Amino acid sequence: MKTIKLLAIVLTLSLLSCSNPNQQIEKDMEMYTTVWDDIINKGELDKINNTYFDENITLISSPENVVGIANFKDYYSNFVTGFSEPNFTIKDIFGQGDKLVKHWHFTGKHTGDFFGIPPTGKAVDVEGTTLVKMKDGKIAQEQDFMDNMIFMQQLGFVSDPNNLAVVNAAYEAFGKGDIEGVVATFRPDIVWNEAEGNAYADGNPYKGADAIVEGVFGRVVNEWDGFTLKNIELHEMSENQVLATLRYNAKHKKTGKSIDAQVAHHWTLENGKIIGFQQYVDTKQLAEASK
């Protein structure tokens, strides 16, 4: 009987020793998720304190690490004050021993100072992963991994490498008479401006695809024969802008006069869609051909 009782005690202690680490990981994950929700979504920066963070909390970063609660708090204040309408969610989190891994998603609007960068009003939508080390139930170290290039593109500081392809797709669709294909490259709130002095500038600024199709494309089709875009060259610019140089070839239906006009188009894009257009053209040649 004593042997049975002894075995029961040993088994109980063994189970407790196995379950306690798991219980601690669950506590760590719950605390971690709640604290970061309060900090980012509720703006409670004061939660970065020695109750939840180790005194020597370290953010692994380049060119140098951010060390200590005060510095850590100062670093993340840029995200809290730099972005309005924050929505920070932890999509998944798991742990082993004193280590946690989280997969997170963040959206917000850049309406405040962000590491010295004045507000751009741009919306960001990014995901990333953070490696975390815990110490005595507190957050001791973090290391973030995210696509900084996409983040900077969304803020407008680095141009999206796909911009040229989007603008080229619009030109190719126009060349085929595929107006729906052209419109597919537009964002719904696109703003379009014809060159000052051009007859079609009477509708400036055209807002939205319907206005552009009716006020520009429709008039071009009705008034010109064989309207084509020639010698198109695309030039990538900063802040998600593209400059196109080209020529217009066409014959005016009413007068029979032809044009071979020098043209420049200034495109502005955001998140893979065209949001702005400005035309520059030899308006004198267009005007004379239509008389």
Disulfide bonds with the S-S distance in Angstrom:
none
